[in-house]
Amino acid sequence: MKLGNARVLALSAVFAALIFISITLFRIPNGLGGFIHFGDSLIYVAAVILPFPYALFVAAIGPGLFNLFSESPFWFPFTIVIKPIMALCFTSRGSKILGSKRNIIAPFVAGAINTILYFGANMILFAMGILPGGHVGVWAAGVAAFPALLVQGGGSIVIFFILAHALDRLKIKERIEF
């Protein structure tokens, strides 16, 4: 294995672990049986720093492992599909995290993807009776859960920009060589 491949693999494992830990330790109950977390902001950072296939792996494995080891493993199949789709919005090209228009617009697009696709996942889980609240009607339960998705997405966007700005000031992308 080349040194470059070992470094990118190691950094990918670190990102996956950080995402897992951030979701595990820093989550806020949303009052609807779910929670708000800011692991998505770390997925965004990973997607800008890591090469394409590694970023997708990190986006799936960090939050996916959380789902498997939490009280909500039924989210796993949705998470391992939705989170990599969100990571596709970003590019790792360039010497800065916020050095391209794409990476400035990407968190908003990724947040919208997260909100829309998890809204659909909520609807499926409400309809199947896996999530509580479906008894009031699948659409009513889905609409009630929607604000929590918006708050999570908005918080992740804000944290991403704070992290990205700090990491750009440290010239982190110039210091990481694969």
ZIGITA-V379236 format. One record per pair of residues at least 24 apart in sequence whose C-alpha atoms are under 8 Angstrom apart, sorted by the first residue. I is the first residue (numbers start at 0). J is the second residue. Records with the same first field share a line. If there is no record, write none. Layout:
I->J  J
This chain:
2->177
3->176  177
4->177
6->177
7->49  53  177
8->53
11->45  49  53  54  57
12->57
14->41  42  45  57  61
15->57  58  60  61  62
16->61
17->41  61
18->42  61  62
19->61  62  64  65
22->62  65
23->65
29->147
31->144
32->130  131
34->147
35->147  148  150  151
36->151  155
37->151  154  155  158
38->62  155
39->82  152  155
40->155  156  158  159
41->159
42->82  86
43->86  89  106  159
44->96  159  162  163
46->86  87  89  90  91
47->89  90  91  92  96  102
48->91  96  172
49->91
50->91
51->87  90  91
54->83  86
55->82  83  84  86  87
56->83
58->82  83  86
59->83
77->117  120
81->112  113  116  117
82->113
84->109  112
85->109  110  112  113
94->170  172  173
95->167  170  171  172  173
96->163  164  166  167  172
97->163  164  167
106->156  159
107->156
110->149  152  153  155  156
111->152
113->148  152
114->145  148  149  152
117->148
118->144  145  148
